[in-house]
Amino acid sequence: MVEVELKFQIPEARRNALLKALDPKKSEQIQLKAKYFDTPDRKMAEQRAALRQRLEGTRWIQTLKAAGKSHIERFEHNLDLGELADAPDLNLEVYTTEPEAQAVLNKVLAEQQDQLKLQFETDILRTYRVIQFEDAEIEVSLDVGCIRTESAEQEVHEVEFELKSGSIHSLLAFSFEWVKKYQLWLDVRSKAEMGNLLALGLKVSPATEAKEIQLSKKDSAAKNLRLLIALHIQHLLPNIAAISAGVAQPEHIQQAQRALDHLQLSISLFKDWNSDIVEKWAMQLGAFKQQFEQLHHFQHMQDTLGGFLQNPTTSENLAKDILYAKEKLGNLVKSTQNVHHYLELLMFSLATTDTPQQNDFKWFAQNTLQNQYKALQEALNDADISHFESLDTLSQRIQELKFSFPILTSIYDVKNLQKYSKALNDAQISAQEYQVLSSSAQYIQQTELEASDWFVLGWLTAKQEVYADKLLDATEQFLVSRKLIK
């Protein structure tokens, strides 16, 4: 069985209001006490799977869960073990007659099934109610309680929306209203993940990295774009959850920024592939991404220029700007507007029907690639080493092509693509360095400089001119060396 649900964290100030919205007179309550099992080396947690026994009222239910194709879909197998006074022994023999569950267990644990041990427990009071919305029945569950190990305990206060019947589209639309009214923020971390971290004495799971992109030559451009957006969303949401919870490490912020960059580029560059793309998405993502870029830029400046800045005011302002950027980002990632945006992108990525297209995927890919070549050539023609804005535009065209080139050319069976990739990579490195130096120089110019800081500005300007020359030369070399791919 596939379980489809969304989980949200509730700001403390909105918890009572949400409980009233469930209307205790129309809701039911049940005490849920669960025991979670894993191997000593956390094989199940590593594979985003969970095995638990849970007392639901008076009955013990054994549940096996595994990751699905998205963060709102999971495999789930439930087995009623009956009414028992005490927790039963863990029984894996029950899965020998359940092929799908047995396959999941074999894949996750292999030969380690006999090494499963109790790792942590949960004690939750669930207030729940099924609500009819459009064509769907949605179970709203407010979970309040704790996760505990022998030596630690963590509070739980969250709400889940589980699709009992109807469309995923209705589930997401329903969630929109509750997010807006109660300022909920999306959390893709499961209780199993949180319990595993508690057992290990950790606050956060490692940052999620991007998966390799493999599009299908046989599928339509519209379907391939949905797949691409789904991959970026899977990259983004776990890292956003860590930032929203205030436990992110620098790598979570870096990976979230990269995922946002890829989302924005996919939507802006490939928007012609699917008629369901909304024009405002690229602008929204671009504005959101700028907050990550600003924090990254400030931190980079502090690391690279901090020792050169003799003016204490400049250094102090830079440190204050970093703190403010972190605080602003922490609020922004869980803002209602951005949570709505995550849900919109999820809705788009999970849709299954598209308008038939006259041309195949290869036609769309080749058309996009040729348009990018043309835009890059125009930017190079307009570039002037004394005109910083034109160089910024050229840098942007290079960054866009660097992202899309491996995606668009993956459908071609051509041996010499590696040569073009190297030439493009040289141009991209120069573009990246130029943009960093340009932003740093602009920031320094906006401060009240002392004599010693003019040296830093002069150094930045000189380096900026060096990389501007490299950018122009590398871009021209790429455009000269590449061939039109037929």
Secondary structure by P-SEA (a helix, b strand, c coil): ccccbbbbbbcccaaaaaaaaaccccbbbbbbbbbbbbccccccccccccccccccccbbbbbbbbbcccccbbbbbbbbccccccccccccccccccaaaaaaaaaacccccccccccbbbbbbbbbbbbbcccbbbbbbbbbbbcccccbbbbbbbbbbbbccccaaaaaaaaaaaaaacbbbbbcccaaaaaaaaaaccccccbbbbcbbbbbccccaaaaaaaaaaaaaaacaaaaaaaaaccccaaaaaaaaaaaaaaaaaaaaacccccccccaaaaaaaaaaaaaaaaaaaaaaaaccccccccaaaaaaaaaaaaaaaaaaaaaaacaaaaaaaaaaaaaaaccccccccccaaaaaaaaaaaaaaaaaaaaaacccccaaaaaaaaaaaaaaaaacccccccccccaaaaaaaaaaaaaaaaaaaaaaaaaaaaaaaccccccaaaaaaaaaaaaaaaaaaaaaaaaaaaaaccccc
